[in-house]
Each structure stands twice: as C-alpha cells, then as structure tokens.
Amino acid sequence: MIIDDEPIVGKRLKQIFEKAGYEVEVFTSGLPALQELERRAYDIIVTDLKMEGVDGMKILEAARGKNPDIKVIIITGFAKMETAAEAFKKGVFDFIAKPFKVDELKQVILKAEEELQGSKKSGA
C-alpha cells in the first residue's frame, strides 16, 4: 500500500513496484487507506507523513494496531528528529526524507520483505 497526497508520487511508485513484481494499491489520502486496511491485510505500507485529515502517524498506529508484524515506511519532506523518534517509538520500520532516491526505497522494502519472510519461517 502506498499513501501520498501527491498523485504523481503514488503513480510513479506504483509503476516501479508493480514492474518489480509487487501488488500495489495507491491512495492519495489517509481516510480511504484506513478503510481499506479494515477490509484487507497488507504486509508493507509506504505512507507520506504530512497529509490532510489522516496523517502518516495515524496510518502507522492503525496498521500496527491491526497487525504488529506489518512494516510501515514513512516518507516525508518534513523530517524532524522528534518526529522520527516518535515514529520509531510507535514501531515504524523506517523513516525516509523526501526527496529520496527510488533505489533507497527499494532497498528498504527489500529489507522489510526479508524480515517478514524471516518471521514467517520462525513461526512468529
């Protein structure tokens, strides 16, 4: 799941990650994404931090409340140490500052995927 209020970001990331073999759903605001989280399980979420209404922190809390193993990656153009620290306390997998390189995000997603596979193998 990718959530970013800039449609071009979601569209670009969807193309890149579908080409890499991932199933991707894109949302341009947090509320519909939260509603979808109630209906469907996701392994990895990439969400913008600052969005109107439901922001990335609320997405993180809701996703981790529903599935503690879910990997949430926050991307933001408003990276502050306090915000990053709060996100890590709440269980964020990684925190990436915008503008970011797609390869950087790919590496983080691969790392998240490896952790997910490792926890499934160990029976967690």
Stockholm file with secondary structure:
# STOCKHOLM 1.0

chainA/1-124         MIIDDEPIVGKRLKQIFEKAGYEVEVFTSGLPALQELERRAYDIIVTDLKMEGVDGMKILEAARGKNPDIKVIIITGFAKMETAAEAFKKGVFDFIAKPFKVDELKQVILKAEEELQGSKKSGA
#=GR chainA/1-124 SS CEECSSHHHHHHHHHHHHHTTCCCCEESSHHHHHHHHHHSCCSEEEEESCCSSSCHHHHHHHHHHHCTTCEEEEEESSCCHHHHHHHHHTTCSEEEESSCCHHHHHHHHHHHHHHHHHHHHTTC
#=GC SS_cons         CEECSSHHHHHHHHHHHHHTTCCCCEESSHHHHHHHHHHSCCSEEEEESCCSSSCHHHHHHHHHHHCTTCEEEEEESSCCHHHHHHHHHTTCSEEEESSCCHHHHHHHHHHHHHHHHHHHHTTC
//
